Amino acid sequence: MSLFSALLSFFFISQLYWAWQGYRLLWRKVRKPGNRMAIAAVILSVYLYLLADNLGYLGRRPTPVHLTLHDALSSAPFFWWALSSLLGFLIAVLLAIPRGIAAGIRRFARPPADRLESPGRRHFLERTAAAVVATPFVASAYGLLYGRLNLETTEHPVRLERLPREFEGFRICQLSDIHIGPFMPAEEIRKYIEIANSLKADLMVLTGDFVIFDPNTRQEAVRALSGARAPYGVYGCLGNHDAWARIEDSITELFREAGIRMLRGEAVPVRSGGEWFQLIGVDFQSPRRFGPSPAVYPLLGNIEHLVVHDRPNILLSHNPDTFDRAAELGIDLSIAGHTHGGQLALEFISPEIAPSRLVTPYVAGWFRKPGGQLYVNRGIGTIGVPIRFGAPPEITVYRLTRG
């Protein structure tokens, strides 16, 4: 059974659990059977409509590039419920295991007279468990309404040993993982571009995933990003979603017309006062099969000849998994995205609690090894569910300094 099939099965089991819990709540709160049935019928009808609508059984819609009433009233509630109910059910299962073990121990380890549990203690435990199970519903609402829009701008010094003096203090601004759609509309992207421009970086880079899946959104994505400005130019690379939508060539041409150059296995020298450093870009590459994208062997094999050894080399690669090979090649700095910082992350509890760790060790922030360093930007868009928790959207500025 594939991971997707297992997750889908777990989701439907969770829905049966919540249906049972809803039935129990109605039984306790609504005394009249007729009223109870009417309320249940309304809730079930709304649920089935949202399920059918968002799973495509009522027809596929083009991906809108603005937030529509339909997305606000159908897609957003469905995504909130789907994620919250799944996580809430998982917590309920985890809580039930120790409670079942403890109940079994009490049943067989104590004499009958001692088996009675204090009603006050039992009610306290039930209320506590209910509050814990309800936590994902509150957290998901926060991530939907606020977390996905709580933009952070971060600035980091980057020491490069071979950096010429002319580039001391040179600043590079990065935006990544745009994913234009109803929950990252064109007007929101333009607002982020205005913020990026206000940071007055010398160079701006866009590191891929401009669309979700719909190729027809590429023109509006380029139009929204075309306002990006920097004295030394705006460059970029493409991501896996751009490849999956089969728009790599067409969106590259649209960006060229907008004055933005996509680097696809290419390098450009960034020059100042007779000195320069090498800026390299690649399309999405992965050492293992990733969705429709096949594994690439050898990794970064198409740019080995572009690496210069007497100048700093900076690589734009959507997938941070290219970092190991980049460091071996002597690429001083890799700039990546792809992971959304986990998008739903609890790294303030443990660094291991982030879904992206299932596919990469490079989830967010700085990573260093002999030969190079990597920064993974959390991006500004979302994928799957329009919810961010513990991984706010990010615009990054790198300030180059001589090491």
C-alpha positions as CSV (number, residue, x, y, z in Angstrom):
1,M,0.0,0.0,0.0
2,S,1.4,3.4,-1.0
3,L,1.8,6.2,1.5
4,F,-1.1,8.1,-0.2
5,S,-3.4,5.1,0.0
6,A,-2.6,4.6,3.7
7,L,-3.2,8.3,4.4
8,L,-6.5,8.3,2.5
9,S,-7.6,5.2,4.4
10,F,-6.7,6.8,7.7
11,F,-8.6,9.9,6.7
12,F,-11.8,8.0,6.1
13,I,-11.5,6.1,9.3
14,S,-11.1,9.5,11.1
15,Q,-14.3,10.7,9.5
16,L,-16.2,7.7,10.8
17,Y,-14.8,8.5,14.3
18,W,-16.0,12.1,14.1
19,A,-19.4,11.0,12.7
20,W,-19.8,8.8,15.8
21,Q,-18.7,11.6,18.1
22,G,-21.1,14.0,16.4
23,Y,-24.0,11.5,16.8
24,R,-23.2,11.1,20.5
25,L,-23.2,14.9,21.0
26,L,-26.5,15.3,19.2
27,W,-28.0,12.5,21.3
28,R,-26.9,14.3,24.5
29,K,-27.9,17.8,23.5
30,V,-31.0,17.4,21.4
31,R,-33.8,15.5,23.1
32,K,-36.4,15.3,20.3
33,P,-35.7,12.6,17.8
34,G,-37.2,14.7,14.9
35,N,-35.0,17.7,15.6
36,R,-32.0,15.4,16.0
37,M,-32.5,13.8,12.6
38,A,-33.1,17.2,10.9
39,I,-29.8,18.6,12.3
40,A,-27.9,15.5,11.4
41,A,-29.3,15.6,7.8
42,V,-28.2,19.2,7.4
43,I,-24.7,18.6,8.7
44,L,-24.3,15.5,6.6
45,S,-25.6,17.3,3.4
46,V,-23.1,20.1,3.9
47,Y,-20.3,17.7,4.6
48,L,-21.0,15.6,1.5
49,Y,-21.2,18.7,-0.7
50,L,-17.8,20.0,0.6
51,L,-16.3,16.5,0.1
52,A,-17.6,16.0,-3.4
53,D,-16.8,19.6,-4.4
54,N,-13.2,19.6,-3.2
55,L,-12.4,16.1,-4.5
56,G,-13.6,17.0,-7.9
57,Y,-16.8,14.9,-8.1
58,L,-18.8,18.0,-9.0
59,G,-16.4,19.0,-11.9
60,R,-12.9,20.4,-12.1
61,R,-12.5,24.2,-12.0
62,P,-9.6,26.2,-13.4
63,T,-7.4,27.4,-10.6
64,P,-8.4,31.0,-9.8
65,V,-5.6,33.6,-9.3
66,H,-7.8,35.6,-6.9
67,L,-9.7,34.6,-3.8
68,T,-13.2,33.8,-4.9
69,L,-16.4,33.4,-2.8
70,H,-16.4,29.7,-3.7
71,D,-12.9,29.2,-2.3
72,A,-13.7,31.2,0.9
73,L,-16.9,29.3,1.6
74,S,-16.1,25.8,0.2
75,S,-12.4,25.2,-0.2
76,A,-11.1,26.9,3.0
77,P,-13.6,25.2,5.4
78,F,-12.9,21.8,3.8
79,F,-9.2,22.1,4.0
80,W,-9.5,23.3,7.6
81,W,-11.7,20.4,8.5
82,A,-9.7,17.8,6.6
83,L,-6.4,18.7,8.4
84,S,-7.9,19.3,11.8
85,S,-10.0,16.2,11.9
86,L,-7.1,14.0,10.7
87,L,-4.7,15.4,13.4
88,G,-7.4,15.4,16.1
89,F,-8.2,11.7,15.4
90,L,-4.5,10.9,15.5
91,I,-4.2,12.5,18.9
92,A,-7.4,10.7,20.1
93,V,-5.8,7.4,19.1
94,L,-2.6,8.2,20.9
95,L,-4.4,9.2,24.0
96,A,-6.6,6.1,23.9
97,I,-3.6,3.7,24.0
98,P,-2.2,4.6,27.4
99,R,-5.7,5.1,28.8
100,G,-6.6,1.5,27.7
101,I,-3.5,0.1,29.2
102,A,-4.1,1.9,32.5
103,A,-7.7,0.7,32.5
104,G,-6.6,-2.9,31.9
105,I,-4.0,-2.7,34.7
106,R,-6.6,-1.3,37.1
107,R,-9.1,-3.9,36.2
108,F,-6.8,-6.9,36.9
109,A,-4.4,-5.5,39.5
110,R,-6.9,-4.2,42.1
111,P,-9.7,-5.9,44.0
112,P,-13.3,-5.1,42.8
113,A,-13.9,-2.6,45.6
114,D,-11.0,-0.4,44.4
115,R,-12.0,-0.4,40.7
116,L,-14.4,2.5,41.1
117,E,-12.8,5.7,39.8
118,S,-13.6,9.1,41.3
119,P,-16.2,10.8,39.1
120,G,-14.4,14.1,39.5
121,R,-11.1,12.6,38.4
122,R,-12.8,10.9,35.4
123,H,-14.5,14.1,34.3
124,F,-11.2,16.0,34.6
125,L,-9.4,13.5,32.5
126,E,-12.2,13.6,29.9
127,R,-12.2,17.4,29.7
128,T,-8.4,17.4,29.4
129,A,-8.4,14.8,26.6
130,A,-11.1,16.8,24.8
131,A,-9.1,20.0,25.0
132,V,-6.0,18.3,23.7
133,V,-7.9,16.7,20.8
134,A,-9.5,20.1,20.0
135,T,-6.0,21.7,19.7
136,P,-5.5,21.0,16.0
137,F,-8.8,22.7,15.1
138,V,-7.7,25.9,16.8
139,A,-4.2,25.7,15.4
140,S,-5.4,25.0,11.9
141,A,-7.8,28.0,12.1
142,Y,-4.8,30.2,13.2
143,G,-2.7,28.8,10.3
144,L,-5.4,29.5,7.8
145,L,-6.5,32.9,8.9
146,Y,-3.1,34.3,10.1
147,G,-0.2,32.0,10.0
148,R,0.0,31.8,6.2
149,L,0.0,35.6,5.9
150,N,2.4,36.3,8.8
151,L,5.4,37.3,6.6
152,E,8.9,37.5,8.0
153,T,11.8,39.3,6.4
154,T,15.1,37.9,7.5
155,E,18.6,39.1,6.8
156,H,21.7,37.0,7.2
157,P,25.4,37.7,6.8
158,V,27.1,35.2,4.4
159,R,30.9,34.9,4.6
160,L,32.6,33.9,1.3
161,E,36.3,33.4,1.3
162,R,36.9,34.4,-2.3
163,L,34.5,37.4,-2.3
164,P,36.2,40.5,-4.0
165,R,36.3,43.7,-1.9
166,E,33.9,45.4,-4.4
167,F,31.1,43.1,-3.2
168,E,31.6,43.6,0.5
169,G,28.1,44.2,1.8
170,F,26.4,43.1,-1.5
171,R,22.8,42.1,-0.7
172,I,20.7,39.4,-2.4
173,C,17.0,39.2,-1.8
174,Q,15.2,35.8,-2.3
175,L,11.5,34.9,-2.8
176,S,10.5,31.3,-3.3
177,D,7.5,28.9,-3.8
178,I,5.0,31.5,-5.0
179,H,2.3,29.0,-5.9
180,I,-0.2,31.5,-7.3
181,G,-3.8,30.5,-6.6
182,P,-6.9,31.5,-4.6
183,F,-4.9,31.5,-1.3
184,M,-1.9,33.2,-2.8
185,P,-3.7,35.6,-5.2
186,A,-1.9,37.9,-7.6
187,E,-2.6,41.0,-5.5
188,E,-0.9,39.3,-2.5
189,I,2.1,38.5,-4.6
190,R,2.4,42.1,-5.8
191,K,2.3,43.2,-2.1
192,Y,5.3,40.8,-1.4
193,I,7.2,42.2,-4.4
194,E,6.7,45.7,-3.1
195,I,8.1,44.6,0.3
196,A,11.0,42.9,-1.4
197,N,11.7,46.0,-3.5
198,S,11.6,48.2,-0.4
199,L,14.5,46.1,1.1
200,K,16.7,47.7,-1.6
201,A,18.8,44.6,-2.3
202,D,21.4,44.8,-5.1
203,L,20.2,41.5,-6.7
204,M,16.9,39.7,-6.5
205,V,16.4,35.9,-7.0
206,L,13.2,33.9,-7.5
207,T,13.7,30.2,-6.7
208,G,10.9,28.3,-8.4
209,D,7.4,26.9,-8.0
210,F,5.5,29.8,-9.5
211,V,2.3,27.8,-10.1
212,I,0.5,24.9,-8.3
213,F,-0.6,22.6,-11.1
214,D,-2.6,24.7,-13.5
215,P,-0.5,25.9,-16.5
216,N,-3.0,28.6,-17.3
217,T,-2.0,30.5,-14.2
218,R,1.6,31.1,-15.5
219,Q,0.9,34.4,-17.2
220,E,-0.7,36.0,-14.2
221,A,2.1,34.7,-12.0
222,V,4.7,36.4,-14.2
223,R,2.6,39.5,-14.4
224,A,2.5,39.7,-10.6
225,L,6.2,39.1,-10.3
226,S,7.2,41.5,-13.1
227,G,7.4,44.4,-10.7
228,A,10.6,43.0,-9.1
229,R,13.5,45.4,-9.3
230,A,17.2,45.3,-8.4
231,P,20.2,47.3,-9.6
232,Y,22.0,44.1,-10.7
233,G,19.0,42.4,-12.1
234,V,16.4,39.7,-11.2
235,Y,17.2,36.1,-11.8
236,G,15.6,32.8,-11.0
237,C,15.3,29.1,-11.4
238,L,12.3,26.7,-11.9
239,G,10.8,24.3,-9.4
240,N,9.1,20.9,-9.5
241,H,5.6,22.3,-9.9
242,D,6.7,24.3,-12.9
243,A,7.9,21.0,-14.4
244,W,4.8,19.1,-13.5
245,A,2.6,21.8,-15.1
246,R,4.9,21.5,-18.2
247,I,5.4,25.2,-18.5
248,E,9.2,25.4,-18.1
249,D,9.8,26.7,-21.6
250,S,6.8,29.0,-21.8
251,I,7.2,30.6,-18.4
252,T,10.9,31.1,-19.1
253,E,9.9,33.1,-22.2
254,L,7.3,35.1,-20.3
255,F,9.9,36.0,-17.7
256,R,12.4,37.0,-20.4
257,E,9.8,39.4,-21.8
258,A,9.3,40.8,-18.3
259,G,13.0,41.4,-17.9
260,I,13.6,38.5,-15.5
261,R,16.1,35.7,-16.5
262,M,15.6,32.1,-15.6
263,L,18.9,30.2,-15.3
264,R,18.4,26.7,-16.6
265,G,21.7,25.0,-16.3
266,E,23.3,28.4,-17.0
267,A,25.6,30.8,-15.3
268,V,26.0,34.6,-15.4
269,P,28.8,36.7,-14.0
270,V,27.6,39.4,-11.7
271,R,30.1,42.3,-12.2
272,S,31.1,45.3,-10.2
273,G,34.2,47.5,-10.7
274,G,36.0,45.0,-12.8
275,E,35.4,42.1,-10.3
276,W,32.7,39.5,-10.4
277,F,31.2,36.3,-8.9
278,Q,29.4,33.5,-10.6
279,L,25.6,33.0,-10.3
280,I,24.4,29.6,-11.5
281,G,20.9,28.3,-11.8
282,V,19.4,24.8,-12.4
283,D,15.9,23.3,-13.1
284,F,14.5,21.0,-10.4
285,Q,16.8,18.1,-9.8
286,S,16.4,15.3,-7.3
287,P,18.6,12.3,-6.4
288,R,15.5,10.2,-6.0
289,R,12.2,10.0,-7.9
290,F,9.9,12.8,-6.7
291,G,6.3,12.6,-8.0
292,P,6.4,12.7,-11.8
293,S,10.0,13.9,-11.7
294,P,12.6,11.1,-12.3
295,A,15.8,10.8,-10.4
296,V,18.7,12.8,-11.9
297,Y,22.1,11.1,-12.3
298,P,24.6,12.6,-11.9
299,L,23.2,15.4,-9.8
300,L,24.3,18.8,-11.0
301,G,26.1,17.1,-13.8
302,N,24.9,19.8,-16.2
303,I,26.7,22.6,-14.4
304,E,30.0,21.1,-13.3
305,H,31.8,22.9,-16.1
306,L,30.3,26.3,-15.0
307,V,31.9,26.3,-11.6
308,V,34.9,28.6,-11.4
309,H,37.5,28.0,-8.7
310,D,39.0,31.5,-8.3
311,R,35.6,33.3,-7.7
312,P,32.6,32.8,-5.4
313,N,29.9,30.5,-6.9
314,I,26.3,31.0,-5.8
315,L,23.8,28.4,-6.9
316,L,20.0,28.8,-7.3
317,S,18.5,25.4,-7.0
318,H,14.8,24.9,-6.0
319,N,15.5,21.6,-4.3
320,P,17.9,21.8,-1.3
321,D,18.9,18.1,-1.9
322,T,21.4,19.3,-4.5
323,F,23.5,20.8,-1.6
324,D,25.6,17.7,-0.9
325,R,26.8,17.6,-4.5
326,A,27.1,21.4,-4.7
327,A,29.5,21.4,-1.7
328,E,31.6,18.7,-3.4
329,L,31.8,20.9,-6.5
330,G,33.0,23.8,-4.4
331,I,29.9,26.0,-4.8
332,D,30.2,28.4,-1.9
333,L,26.5,29.2,-1.4
334,S,23.4,27.3,-2.4
335,I,20.0,29.1,-2.2
336,A,17.0,26.9,-2.2
337,G,13.3,26.6,-1.3
338,H,10.9,23.7,-2.0
339,T,10.1,22.6,1.6
340,H,8.0,25.6,2.7
341,G,9.9,25.2,6.0
342,G,7.7,22.2,6.6
343,Q,4.6,24.4,6.3
344,L,3.1,22.6,9.3
345,A,6.0,22.4,11.7
346,L,6.4,21.9,15.4
347,E,10.2,22.5,15.4
348,F,9.9,24.7,18.5
349,I,9.1,21.3,20.3
350,S,11.5,19.2,18.3
351,P,13.5,19.8,15.1
352,E,12.2,16.4,13.8
353,I,8.5,17.4,13.8
354,A,8.1,18.7,10.3
355,P,6.4,16.8,7.4
356,S,9.2,17.9,5.0
357,R,11.7,15.7,7.0
358,L,10.1,12.7,5.4
359,V,11.7,13.7,2.1
360,T,14.8,15.9,3.0
361,P,17.0,16.7,5.9
362,Y,17.2,20.3,4.7
363,V,13.9,21.8,5.8
364,A,14.6,25.4,6.7
365,G,17.4,27.8,7.6
366,W,21.2,27.3,7.5
367,F,23.2,24.2,6.8
368,R,27.0,24.0,6.4
369,K,29.5,21.4,5.4
370,P,33.1,21.5,4.1
371,G,33.0,23.1,0.7
372,G,29.8,25.1,0.9
373,Q,26.8,26.4,2.8
374,L,23.0,26.3,2.2
375,Y,20.1,28.4,3.1
376,V,16.5,27.0,2.7
377,N,13.9,29.7,2.4
378,R,10.4,28.9,3.7
379,G,8.7,30.5,0.6
380,I,5.5,32.5,0.6
381,G,2.9,30.2,-0.9
382,T,1.3,26.9,0.4
383,I,0.6,23.6,-1.2
384,G,-2.0,20.9,-0.2
385,V,-3.8,22.9,2.5
386,P,-3.6,26.7,2.7
387,I,-2.4,26.6,6.2
388,R,1.0,27.4,7.8
389,F,1.9,26.7,11.4
390,G,5.3,27.1,12.9
391,A,6.7,28.0,9.4
392,P,5.7,31.5,8.5
393,P,6.2,32.8,5.0
394,E,9.6,34.4,4.4
395,I,11.6,36.8,2.3
396,T,15.3,36.4,2.8
397,V,18.1,38.9,2.3
398,Y,21.7,37.7,2.2
399,R,24.5,40.2,3.0
400,L,27.8,39.0,1.5
401,T,30.9,39.6,3.4
402,R,34.5,38.6,3.0
403,G,35.4,35.5,5.1
